[in-house]
Every structure is written in C-alpha cells, then in structure tokens.
C-alpha cells in the first residue's frame, strides 16, 4: 500500500469516527486541498487536513475540547514523501490535567521535538520516524487512540469553575503551534503570506475568545 493510500485510510477512519459519534461538519472555505472541520457536543473543533501533491503527503488532525472540559487536546500529524515517511506525531496535549497517550506499541526510531513543542506537549508524546513495517501499526494506533479519547471526553463532567484557566491553556497551545516555521513556510509557498497566516490562525489553530 502506498503512503498516500495509508494517509487517506487514516483520514477516512477519523472522519467516520467523528460522524458516527455525532460530529457535524461545518463549512470550510477551499484552500486547494482537503480540509474537513467538525463540531460536537463536547468538542469545539475537530479538523482533518489532508494535503497531497507529487512530492509531499500530509495528514494533520486536531480535536479541541469545549472550554468547559479540562481534558487534553488530541493531535496527530504524519508527513511523508512519495519515497519514505519523514515524521509522525501523536499527543494528548495537557490543558488542565496530564493524561499520557495510550500507545501500546514501541516504535523503532524517535524524532526530536522542536523547542516550541516541548512547551505544550505531554511528557510522553509519540514522536517518531515510522518505517514501512510500522505504518499499518501507526494507522491502528491513531484511530484507536482517538476512539479512547472521545469515549473519555463523552463520559466526563464539565468543569465550569475552570473555564478561564482552560481557555488560557488552549490559547497557549494554539500560540505555540502557530510558531511552527516549517508549517508557515510550506503554506506561504502555496497561499502567500497573508493567506498562510489566516490559515494557521483561523483554520489550523484557532484561539478562543476570552
């Protein structure tokens, strides 16, 4: 199976999980590649970004809980060329508590986190360079993790007294993600400076109003 097919499969499985759990797709303007965004009873935004061209395959996924829930932000990214995987990341990034990721697999090659990620990721994120034999394992790992994450989120009580703290923590996560220069440079080459900043700040990592 090609890397493109594997990323398409993961994206489709995440989409099915969102829709089967009651997620509602919201309108998203066309930037030239696949961007699907959902809202749910307990999350303010889930975003599936699937970018594909002859040189690069990217799948980006995030799920932000409502600000009344103190649970982590779920994030997954995988980047490949047509010849090899470059990197994959998965994390339950803490907001008002720390919940370590539920990966039961041991991958061979770790990927060093950039400094900005160390400020917002959990103490044990998945950051790897997957090999070919690990790609299907990673696919299962991601979808299983997200199903567990949604189950926890959907069976939790609201923390109404912690909203201000949660909003600040989610915004801190977004602010640090917005500093990812690699993401910005790729988007700038495709969209131009103004549209790239708009995409990062409003589609990928939208902050909450305080």
ROSE-4610 file (N, C-alpha, C; in Angstrom, 1 decimal, always signed):
// ROSE-4610
residu = [X/X/X/X/X/X/X/X/X/X/X/X/X/X/X/X/X/X/X/X/X/X/X/X/X/X/X/X/X/X/X/X/X/X/X/X/X/X/X/X/X/X/X/X/X/X/X/X/X/X/X/X/X/X/X/X/X/X/X/X/X/X/X/X/X/X/X/X/X/X/X/X/X/X/X/X/X/X/X/X/X/X/X/X/X/X/X/X/X/X/X/X/X/X/X/X/X/X/X/X/X/X/X/X/X/X/X/X/X/X/X/X/X/X/X/X/X/X/X/X/X/X/X/X/X/X/X/X/X/X/X/X/X/X/X/X/X/X/X/X/X/X/X/X/X/X/X/X/X/X/X/X/X/X/X/X/X/X/X/X/X/X/X/X/X/X/X/X/X/X/X/X/X/X/X/X/X/X/X/X/X/X/X/X/X/X/X/X/X/X/X/X/X/X/X/X/X/X/X/X/X/X/X/X/X/X/X/X/X/X/X/X/X/X/X/X/X/X/X/X/X/X/X/X/X/X/X/X/X/X/X/X/X/X/X/X/X/X/X/X/X/X/X/X/X/X/X/X/X/X/X/X/X/X/X/X/X/X/X/X/X/X/X/X/X/X/X/X/X/X/X/X/X/X/X/X/X/X/X/X/X/X/X/X/X/X/X/X/X/X/X/X/X/X/X/X/X/X/X/X/X/X/X/X/X/X/X/X/X/X/X/X/X/X/X/X/X/X/X/X/X/X/X/X/X/X/X/X/X/X/X/X/X/X/X/X/X/X/X/X/X/X/X/X/X/X/X/X/X/X/X/X/X/X/X/X/X/X/X/X/X/X/X/X/X/X/X/X/X/X/X/X/X/X/X/X/X/X/X/X/X/X/X/X/X/X/X/X/X/X/X/X/X/X/X/X/X/X/X/X/X/X/X/X/X/X/X/X/X/X/X/X/X/X/X/X/X/X/X/X/X/X/X/X/X/X/X/X/X/X/X/X/X/X/X/X/X/X/X/X/X/X/X/X/X/X/X/X/X/X/X/X/X/X/X/X/X/X/X/X/X/X/X/X/X/X/X/X/X/X/X/X/X/X/X/X/X/X/X/X/X/X/X/X/X/X/X/X/X/X/X/X/X/X/X/X/X/X/X/X/X/X/X/X/X/X/X/X/X/X/X/X/X/X/X/X/X/X/X/X/X/X/X/X/X/X/X/X/X/X/X/X/X/X/X/X/X/X/X/X/X/X/X/X/X/X/X/X/X/X/X/X/X/X/X/X/X/X/X/X/X/X/X/X/X/X/X/X/X/X/X/X/X/X/X/X/X/X/X/X/X/X/X/X/X/X/X/X/X/X/X/X/X/X/X/X/X/X/X/X/X/X/X/X/X/X/X/X/X/X/X/X/X/X/X/X/X/X/X/X/X/X/X/X/X/X/X/X/X/X]
num = [1/1/1/2/2/2/3/3/3/4/4/4/5/5/5/6/6/6/7/7/7/8/8/8/9/9/9/10/10/10/11/11/11/12/12/12/13/13/13/14/14/14/15/15/15/16/16/16/17/17/17/18/18/18/19/19/19/20/20/20/21/21/21/22/22/22/23/23/23/24/24/24/25/25/25/26/26/26/27/27/27/28/28/28/29/29/29/30/30/30/31/31/31/32/32/32/33/33/33/34/34/34/35/35/35/36/36/36/37/37/37/38/38/38/39/39/39/40/40/40/41/41/41/42/42/42/43/43/43/44/44/44/45/45/45/46/46/46/47/47/47/48/48/48/49/49/49/50/50/50/51/51/51/52/52/52/53/53/53/54/54/54/55/55/55/56/56/56/57/57/57/58/58/58/59/59/59/60/60/60/61/61/61/62/62/62/63/63/63/64/64/64/65/65/65/66/66/66/67/67/67/68/68/68/69/69/69/70/70/70/71/71/71/72/72/72/73/73/73/74/74/74/75/75/75/76/76/76/77/77/77/78/78/78/79/79/79/80/80/80/81/81/81/82/82/82/83/83/83/84/84/84/85/85/85/86/86/86/87/87/87/88/88/88/89/89/89/90/90/90/91/91/91/92/92/92/93/93/93/94/94/94/95/95/95/96/96/96/97/97/97/98/98/98/99/99/99/100/100/100/101/101/101/102/102/102/103/103/103/104/104/104/105/105/105/106/106/106/107/107/107/108/108/108/109/109/109/110/110/110/111/111/111/112/112/112/113/113/113/114/114/114/115/115/115/116/116/116/117/117/117/118/118/118/119/119/119/120/120/120/121/121/121/122/122/122/123/123/123/124/124/124/125/125/125/126/126/126/127/127/127/128/128/128/129/129/129/130/130/130/131/131/131/132/132/132/133/133/133/134/134/134/135/135/135/136/136/136/137/137/137/138/138/138/139/139/139/140/140/140/141/141/141/142/142/142/143/143/143/144/144/144/145/145/145/146/146/146/147/147/147/148/148/148/149/149/149/150/150/150/151/151/151/152/152/152/153/153/153/154/154/154/155/155/155/156/156/156/157/157/157/158/158/158/159/159/159/160/160/160/161/161/161/162/162/162/163/163/163/164/164/164/165/165/165/166/166/166/167/167/167/168/168/168/169/169/169/170/170/170/171/171/171/172/172/172/173/173/173/174/174/174/175/175/175/176/176/176/177/177/177/178/178/178/179/179/179/180/180/180/181/181/181/182/182/182/183/183/183/184/184/184/185/185/185/186/186/186/187/187/187/188/188/188/189/189/189/190/190/190/191/191/191/192/192/192/193/193/193/194/194/194/195/195/195/196/196/196/197/197/197/198/198/198/199/199/199/200/200/200/201/201/201/202/202/202/203/203/203/204/204/204/205/205/205/206/206/206/207/207/207/208/208/208/209/209/209/210/210/210]
x = [+0.8/+0.0/+0.9/+0.6/+1.3/+1.1/+2.1/+1.9/+0.6/+0.4/-0.8/-2.1/-2.1/-3.3/-3.4/-2.3/-2.3/-2.8/-2.3/-2.8/-4.3/-4.7/-6.1/-7.0/-6.5/-7.2/-7.4/-6.3/-6.4/-7.3/-7.2/-8.1/-9.6/-9.9/-11.2/-11.7/-10.9/-11.3/-11.6/-10.8/-11.0/-12.3/-12.6/-13.8/-15.1/-15.0/-16.1/-16.3/-15.2/-15.4/-16.1/-15.7/-16.3/-17.8/-18.1/-19.5/-20.4/-19.8/-20.6/-20.8/-20.0/-20.2/-21.0/-21.6/-22.5/-21.8/-20.6/-19.9/-20.6/-20.7/-21.4/-20.4/-20.2/-19.3/-19.7/-18.8/-19.1/-18.4/-19.0/-18.4/-17.0/-16.1/-14.7/-14.4/-13.8/-13.5/-12.4/-12.4/-11.5/-10.1/-9.1/-7.7/-6.9/-7.6/-6.9/-6.5/-6.9/-6.7/-7.8/-7.8/-8.9/-8.8/-9.8/-9.9/-11.4/-11.5/-12.9/-12.9/-13.9/-13.9/-15.3/-15.2/-16.4/-16.6/-17.8/-18.1/-19.0/-18.8/-19.6/-20.1/-20.8/-21.4/-20.3/-19.2/-18.1/-16.8/-16.7/-15.5/-15.9/-15.1/-15.4/-14.9/-14.0/-13.5/-12.6/-12.9/-12.0/-11.7/-10.5/-10.1/-9.2/-9.6/-8.9/-8.3/-7.0/-6.4/-5.6/-5.9/-5.2/-4.6/-3.3/-2.6/-1.9/-1.9/-1.3/-0.8/+0.5/+0.9/+2.0/+2.7/+3.6/+4.8/+5.1/+6.3/+6.0/+4.8/+4.6/+3.2/+3.1/+1.8/+1.7/+0.7/+0.5/-0.9/-1.0/-2.3/-2.1/-2.9/-2.9/-4.3/-4.4/-5.6/-5.5/-6.5/-6.6/-8.1/-8.2/-9.5/-9.4/-10.1/-10.1/-11.4/-11.3/-12.5/-13.2/-14.4/-15.1/-14.4/-14.4/-13.7/-14.3/-15.4/-15.9/-15.3/-14.5/-13.9/-12.4/-11.9/-10.5/-9.5/-10.0/-9.2/-8.2/-7.2/-6.2/-6.7/-5.9/-6.1/-5.5/-6.3/-5.8/-5.1/-3.9/-3.2/-2.5/-2.6/-1.8/-1.4/-0.1/+0.4/+1.3/+1.3/+2.2/+2.6/+3.9/+4.4/+5.2/+5.0/+5.8/+6.1/+7.2/+7.3/+6.7/+6.9/+6.4/+7.4/+8.5/+9.6/+9.7/+9.4/+9.7/+8.9/+8.6/+8.0/+9.0/+8.6/+9.5/+9.4/+8.1/+7.9/+6.4/+6.1/+4.8/+4.7/+3.6/+3.5/+2.1/+1.9/+0.6/+0.7/-0.3/-0.2/-1.6/-1.7/-2.8/-2.2/-2.2/-1.5/-2.3/-1.7/-2.4/-3.0/-4.1/-4.8/-4.8/-5.7/-5.8/-5.5/-5.0/-4.6/-3.6/-2.9/-2.0/-2.5/-2.8/-3.2/-2.2/-1.4/-0.5/-1.2/-0.5/-1.1/-1.1/-2.1/-2.4/-1.8/-0.6/+0.0/+0.6/+0.2/+0.8/+1.9/+2.4/+3.4/+4.7/+5.8/+7.1/+7.7/+7.8/+8.4/+9.9/+10.5/+12.0/+12.7/+12.3/+13.1/+12.3/+12.9/+12.3/+12.6/+11.8/+12.0/+12.2/+13.3/+13.5/+12.4/+11.8/+10.8/+11.4/+10.8/+11.3/+11.0/+11.7/+11.6/+10.1/+9.4/+8.1/+7.2/+7.4/+6.5/+6.7/+7.9/+8.2/+7.5/+7.1/+6.3/+4.9/+4.3/+2.9/+2.5/+3.4/+3.1/+3.2/+2.6/+2.7/+4.1/+4.3/+5.7/+6.1/+5.1/+5.5/+4.7/+4.9/+4.3/+4.9/+4.1/+4.7/+5.3/+6.6/+7.3/+8.3/+8.0/+8.8/+9.0/+9.9/+10.1/+9.7/+8.4/+8.0/+8.6/+8.9/+9.4/+8.2/+8.5/+7.4/+6.6/+7.2/+6.5/+5.7/+5.9/+5.2/+4.0/+3.9/+2.8/+1.4/+1.2/-0.2/-0.4/+0.6/+0.5/+0.2/+0.8/+0.5/-0.9/-1.4/-2.7/-3.7/-3.5/-4.4/-4.2/-3.0/-2.7/-3.5/-3.5/-4.1/-5.6/-6.2/-7.7/-8.2/-7.4/-7.8/-7.6/-6.5/-6.3/-7.5/-7.9/-8.9/-10.3/-10.6/-11.8/-11.8/-10.6/-10.5/-10.7/-10.0/-10.1/-11.6/-12.3/-13.7/-14.5/-14.3/-15.0/-14.8/-13.6/-13.3/-14.0/-13.9/-14.5/-16.0/-16.6/-18.1/-18.6/-17.8/-18.3/-17.7/-17.4/-16.8/-17.8/-17.5/-18.3/-17.6/-18.5/-17.9/-17.3/-16.2/-15.5/-15.8/-17.0/-17.4/-16.6/-16.0/-15.2/-13.8/-13.5/-12.1/-12.0/-13.1/-13.2/-12.1/-11.9/-10.9/-9.5/-9.2/-7.9/-7.8/-8.9/-8.9/-8.7/-9.4/-9.3/-7.9/-7.3/-5.9/-4.9/-5.2/-4.3/-4.5/-5.7/-5.9/-5.3/-5.4/-4.8/-3.3/-2.7/-1.3/-0.8/-1.6/-1.3/-1.3/-2.4/-2.5/-1.4/-1.1/+0.0/+1.3/+1.6/+2.9/+2.9/+1.8/+1.6/+1.8/+1.3/+1.4/+2.8/+3.7/+5.1/+5.9/+5.2/+5.9/+6.3/+7.6/+8.0/+8.0/+8.1/+8.1/+6.7/+5.7/+4.3/+4.0/+4.4/+4.2/+4.9/+6.1/+6.9/+6.2/+5.7/+5.0/+3.7/+3.0/+1.7/+2.0/+3.0/+3.3/+3.7/+4.4/+4.7/+3.4/+2.4/+1.2/+0.2/+0.1/-1.0/-0.6/+0.7/+1.1/+1.1/+1.7/+1.9/+0.6/-0.2/-1.5/-2.4/-2.6/-3.5/-2.9/-1.6/-0.9/-1.1/-1.0/-1.2/-2.7/-3.6/-5.0/-5.3/-4.7/-5.0/-4.5/-3.3/-2.7/-3.5/-3.9/-4.5/-6.0/-6.7/-8.1/-8.6/-7.9/-8.3/-7.6/-6.2/-5.5/-5.6/-5.3/-5.1/-5.9/-7.2/-8.0/-8.1/-7.8/-7.8/-9.3/-9.5/-10.8/-10.8/-12.0/-12.1/-12.2/-11.5/-11.6/-12.8]
y = [-1.2/+0.0/+1.2/+2.2/+3.5/+4.3/+5.2/+6.2/+7.0/+7.4/+8.2/+7.4/+6.1/+5.3/+5.1/+5.0/+4.8/+6.1/+7.3/+8.5/+8.8/+8.4/+8.5/+7.6/+6.4/+5.5/+6.0/+6.5/+7.1/+8.3/+9.2/+10.3/+9.9/+8.9/+8.4/+7.8/+7.0/+6.4/+7.4/+8.5/+9.6/+10.3/+10.5/+11.1/+10.3/+9.0/+8.1/+8.1/+8.0/+8.1/+9.4/+10.5/+11.8/+11.7/+11.3/+11.3/+10.3/+9.1/+8.1/+8.6/+9.4/+9.9/+11.2/+11.6/+12.8/+14.0/+14.0/+15.2/+15.8/+17.1/+17.8/+18.6/+18.3/+19.1/+20.5/+21.4/+22.8/+23.3/+24.4/+24.9/+25.3/+25.0/+25.4/+25.9/+27.1/+27.6/+26.7/+26.8/+26.0/+26.6/+25.9/+26.4/+25.6/+24.7/+23.9/+22.5/+22.1/+20.7/+20.4/+19.2/+18.7/+19.3/+20.0/+20.4/+20.2/+19.3/+19.0/+19.3/+20.1/+20.6/+20.1/+19.7/+19.2/+19.9/+20.0/+20.4/+19.2/+19.1/+18.0/+18.6/+17.7/+18.2/+18.6/+17.9/+18.1/+18.6/+18.9/+19.5/+20.6/+21.7/+22.9/+22.8/+21.9/+21.8/+20.5/+19.8/+18.7/+19.0/+18.9/+19.3/+18.2/+17.8/+16.8/+17.6/+17.7/+18.3/+17.2/+17.1/+16.1/+16.8/+17.0/+17.6/+16.6/+16.7/+15.7/+16.3/+16.1/+16.5/+15.5/+15.7/+14.7/+14.5/+15.5/+15.4/+15.2/+15.5/+15.5/+15.0/+14.2/+13.7/+14.2/+14.8/+15.3/+15.0/+14.5/+14.4/+15.1/+16.0/+16.8/+16.6/+16.3/+16.2/+16.8/+17.5/+18.0/+18.0/+17.8/+17.9/+18.7/+19.8/+20.7/+20.5/+20.1/+20.0/+21.4/+21.4/+22.6/+23.2/+24.5/+25.1/+24.8/+24.0/+23.6/+22.2/+21.6/+20.3/+20.5/+19.9/+20.2/+19.1/+18.4/+17.3/+17.8/+17.0/+17.4/+17.6/+18.3/+18.4/+17.2/+16.6/+15.5/+16.0/+15.6/+16.0/+14.8/+14.8/+13.8/+14.4/+14.2/+14.6/+13.5/+13.3/+12.5/+13.1/+13.1/+13.7/+12.6/+12.4/+11.5/+12.2/+11.7/+11.9/+10.7/+10.7/+9.5/+8.3/+8.6/+7.5/+7.0/+7.9/+7.5/+8.3/+7.8/+8.6/+9.5/+10.7/+11.7/+11.8/+11.9/+12.0/+11.8/+11.4/+11.3/+11.7/+12.4/+12.9/+12.6/+12.2/+12.0/+12.3/+13.1/+13.5/+13.9/+13.7/+14.2/+15.4/+16.6/+17.7/+18.3/+18.4/+18.7/+20.2/+20.3/+21.6/+21.9/+21.2/+21.3/+20.1/+19.1/+17.8/+17.2/+16.1/+15.4/+14.0/+13.6/+12.2/+11.7/+10.8/+10.3/+9.5/+9.5/+8.8/+7.3/+6.7/+5.3/+4.3/+4.6/+3.8/+2.5/+1.4/+0.1/-0.4/+0.4/+0.0/+0.6/+0.0/+0.5/+0.7/+1.9/+2.2/+2.3/+2.1/+1.9/+3.3/+4.3/+5.5/+6.7/+7.4/+8.6/+9.8/+10.8/+12.1/+13.2/+14.0/+15.0/+16.1/+16.5/+17.5/+18.9/+19.8/+21.2/+21.8/+22.9/+23.6/+24.0/+24.6/+25.1/+23.9/+22.7/+21.6/+21.1/+21.2/+20.8/+21.6/+22.8/+23.7/+23.3/+22.5/+22.3/+20.8/+19.9/+18.5/+17.9/+16.7/+15.9/+15.4/+14.9/+14.4/+13.2/+12.5/+11.3/+11.3/+12.3/+12.3/+11.2/+10.8/+9.9/+10.8/+10.7/+11.5/+10.6/+10.1/+9.0/+9.3/+8.5/+8.4/+6.9/+6.7/+5.3/+4.7/+3.4/+2.6/+2.0/+1.4/+0.8/-0.2/-1.0/-2.1/-1.5/-0.3/+0.3/+1.2/+1.4/+2.3/+1.8/+0.5/+0.0/+0.0/-0.3/-0.2/+1.2/+2.2/+3.6/+3.9/+3.5/+3.7/+3.2/+2.0/+1.4/+2.2/+2.6/+3.3/+4.6/+5.3/+6.7/+6.5/+5.7/+5.6/+5.0/+4.1/+3.5/+4.6/+5.3/+6.4/+7.4/+7.8/+8.8/+8.3/+7.0/+6.4/+6.4/+6.1/+6.1/+7.6/+8.5/+9.9/+10.4/+10.1/+10.5/+9.9/+8.6/+7.9/+8.6/+9.0/+9.7/+11.0/+11.8/+13.1/+13.1/+12.1/+12.0/+11.4/+11.0/+10.4/+11.2/+12.5/+13.4/+14.5/+15.0/+16.1/+17.4/+18.4/+19.8/+20.4/+21.1/+21.8/+23.3/+23.7/+25.1/+26.1/+25.7/+26.7/+26.8/+26.1/+26.1/+26.7/+27.3/+27.8/+28.8/+29.8/+30.8/+30.1/+29.2/+28.5/+27.7/+27.0/+26.1/+26.9/+28.1/+28.9/+29.4/+29.8/+30.3/+29.2/+28.0/+26.9/+26.5/+26.4/+26.1/+27.2/+28.4/+29.5/+29.5/+29.1/+28.9/+27.8/+26.7/+25.6/+26.2/+26.9/+27.5/+28.4/+29.3/+30.3/+29.6/+28.5/+27.8/+27.1/+26.5/+25.8/+26.8/+28.0/+29.0/+29.4/+29.1/+29.4/+28.4/+27.4/+26.3/+26.9/+27.3/+27.9/+27.0/+25.7/+24.8/+24.8/+24.8/+24.8/+26.1/+27.2/+28.5/+28.6/+28.1/+28.3/+27.5/+26.3/+25.5/+26.2/+26.7/+27.4/+28.7/+29.4/+30.6/+30.4/+29.3/+29.0/+28.6/+28.1/+27.7/+28.8/+29.6/+30.5/+32.0/+32.3/+33.6/+34.0/+35.0/+35.4/+35.6/+36.4/+36.8/+35.6/+34.8/+33.7/+32.6/+32.4/+31.4/+31.7/+33.0/+33.4/+33.2/+33.5/+33.3/+31.8/+31.0/+29.5/+29.0/+29.4/+28.9/+29.4/+30.7/+31.3/+31.0/+30.7/+30.6/+29.2/+28.4/+27.1/+26.0/+26.1/+25.1/+25.2/+26.4/+26.6/+27.8/+27.8/+29.0/+29.1/+30.3/+30.6/+30.9/+30.7/+31.1/+32.5/+33.2/+34.5/+34.4/+35.3/+35.3/+36.0]
z = [+0.0/+0.0/+0.0/-0.8/-0.9/+0.3/+0.6/+1.7/+1.5/+0.3/+0.0/+0.5/+0.1/+0.5/+2.0/+2.7/+4.1/+4.8/+4.4/+4.9/+4.6/+3.4/+3.1/+4.0/+4.2/+5.1/+6.5/+7.1/+8.4/+8.5/+7.5/+7.4/+7.3/+6.5/+6.4/+7.7/+8.4/+9.6/+10.7/+10.8/+11.7/+11.4/+10.1/+9.7/+10.1/+9.8/+10.2/+11.7/+12.5/+13.9/+14.4/+13.8/+14.1/+13.8/+12.6/+12.1/+12.9/+13.2/+13.9/+15.4/+15.9/+17.3/+17.4/+16.2/+16.2/+15.8/+15.3/+14.9/+13.6/+13.6/+12.5/+11.7/+10.4/+9.6/+9.4/+9.5/+9.3/+8.1/+7.5/+6.2/+6.4/+5.4/+5.4/+4.0/+3.9/+2.6/+1.9/+0.6/-0.2/-0.3/+0.2/+0.1/-0.9/-1.6/-2.7/-2.3/-1.1/-0.6/+0.4/+0.9/+1.7/+3.1/+3.6/+5.0/+5.4/+6.4/+6.9/+8.4/+8.8/+10.2/+10.8/+12.1/+12.7/+14.1/+14.5/+15.9/+16.5/+17.8/+18.6/+19.9/+20.6/+21.9/+22.9/+22.8/+23.9/+23.3/+22.0/+21.4/+20.5/+20.6/+19.9/+18.4/+18.1/+16.8/+16.6/+15.6/+15.1/+13.7/+13.3/+11.9/+11.3/+10.2/+9.3/+8.1/+8.1/+6.9/+6.2/+4.9/+4.0/+2.8/+2.8/+1.7/+0.9/-0.4/-1.2/-2.5/-2.9/-4.2/-4.6/-5.7/-6.2/-5.3/-4.4/-3.6/-2.1/-1.6/-0.2/+0.1/+1.2/+1.7/+3.2/+3.5/+4.9/+5.4/+6.6/+7.3/+8.7/+8.9/+10.2/+10.8/+12.1/+12.8/+14.2/+14.6/+16.0/+16.4/+17.7/+18.3/+19.6/+19.7/+20.8/+21.6/+22.9/+23.7/+23.9/+24.2/+24.7/+25.9/+26.0/+27.2/+28.5/+28.6/+29.9/+30.2/+29.4/+29.6/+29.8/+30.9/+31.2/+30.6/+29.6/+29.0/+28.0/+27.6/+26.7/+25.3/+24.5/+23.1/+22.4/+21.5/+20.8/+19.5/+19.2/+18.0/+17.3/+16.0/+15.2/+13.9/+13.5/+12.3/+11.7/+10.4/+9.7/+8.4/+8.1/+6.8/+6.1/+4.8/+4.0/+2.7/+2.0/+0.6/-0.1/-1.4/-2.1/-1.9/-1.3/-1.2/+0.3/+1.3/+2.6/+3.6/+4.8/+5.9/+6.5/+6.8/+7.4/+8.9/+9.3/+10.8/+11.1/+12.3/+12.8/+14.3/+14.6/+16.0/+16.5/+17.7/+18.3/+19.8/+20.3/+21.7/+22.2/+23.5/+24.3/+25.0/+24.4/+25.0/+26.2/+27.3/+28.5/+28.5/+29.1/+29.3/+30.8/+31.5/+33.0/+33.7/+33.0/+33.6/+32.7/+33.1/+32.3/+32.1/+30.9/+30.5/+29.5/+29.8/+28.9/+27.8/+26.6/+25.4/+25.7/+25.1/+25.3/+24.3/+23.8/+22.8/+23.5/+22.9/+23.4/+22.5/+21.6/+20.6/+20.9/+20.6/+20.7/+19.3/+18.9/+17.6/+17.6/+16.5/+16.5/+16.6/+15.8/+15.7/+16.2/+17.2/+17.7/+16.8/+16.9/+16.2/+17.3/+17.2/+18.2/+18.1/+19.2/+19.2/+19.1/+18.4/+18.4/+19.7/+20.0/+21.3/+21.6/+20.6/+20.9/+21.3/+20.7/+21.0/+22.5/+22.9/+24.3/+25.3/+25.0/+25.9/+26.0/+25.1/+25.1/+25.0/+24.6/+24.5/+25.9/+26.0/+27.2/+27.5/+28.7/+29.0/+28.1/+27.5/+26.7/+25.4/+24.5/+23.2/+22.3/+21.3/+20.3/+19.2/+19.0/+18.0/+17.4/+16.2/+15.6/+14.1/+13.5/+12.1/+11.8/+11.4/+11.2/+10.0/+10.1/+9.0/+8.3/+7.1/+6.3/+7.1/+7.9/+8.6/+9.8/+10.1/+11.3/+10.8/+9.5/+9.0/+9.3/+9.1/+9.4/+10.9/+11.7/+13.2/+13.6/+13.0/+13.4/+13.0/+11.9/+11.5/+12.5/+13.0/+14.0/+15.3/+15.7/+16.9/+17.0/+15.9/+15.8/+16.0/+15.2/+15.3/+16.6/+17.2/+18.5/+19.6/+19.5/+20.5/+20.4/+19.2/+19.1/+19.6/+19.4/+19.9/+21.4/+22.0/+23.5/+24.0/+23.3/+23.7/+23.7/+22.6/+22.5/+23.6/+23.9/+24.9/+26.3/+26.6/+27.8/+27.9/+26.8/+26.7/+26.8/+26.2/+26.2/+27.5/+28.4/+29.6/+30.8/+30.6/+31.6/+32.0/+33.2/+33.7/+33.3/+33.2/+32.9/+34.1/+33.8/+34.9/+34.7/+35.1/+34.9/+35.6/+36.7/+37.5/+37.0/+35.9/+35.4/+34.0/+33.5/+32.1/+31.8/+32.6/+32.3/+32.2/+33.1/+33.0/+31.7/+31.4/+30.2/+28.9/+28.8/+27.7/+27.5/+28.6/+28.6/+28.1/+28.6/+28.3/+26.8/+26.3/+24.9/+24.0/+24.4/+23.6/+23.6/+24.7/+24.8/+23.8/+23.8/+22.8/+21.4/+21.1/+19.7/+19.4/+20.3/+20.1/+19.8/+20.5/+20.2/+18.9/+18.6/+17.3/+16.2/+16.3/+15.3/+15.0/+15.9/+15.8/+15.0/+14.5/+13.7/+12.3/+12.2/+11.0/+9.8/+10.0/+8.8/+8.2/+9.1/+8.6/+7.8/+8.4/+7.8/+6.5/+6.4/+5.1/+4.0/+4.3/+3.3/+2.9/+3.8/+3.5/+2.7/+3.1/+2.4/+1.0/+0.7/-0.7/-1.5/-0.8/-1.6/-1.6/-0.5/-0.4/-0.4/-0.2/+0.0/+1.5/+1.9/+3.3/+4.0/+3.5/+4.2/+4.4/+3.4/+3.4/+4.3/+4.3/+5.1/+6.6/+7.0/+8.4/+8.7/+7.8/+8.1/+8.3/+7.5/+7.6/+8.9/+9.3/+10.6/+11.8/+11.8/+12.9/+13.0/+11.9/+11.9/+11.6/+10.8/+10.4/+11.2/+11.3/+12.0/+13.5/+14.0/+15.5/+15.9/+15.8/+16.3/+17.8/+18.2/+19.7/+20.1/+21.4/+22.0/+22.4/+22.3/+22.8/+24.3/+25.0/+26.5/+27.0]
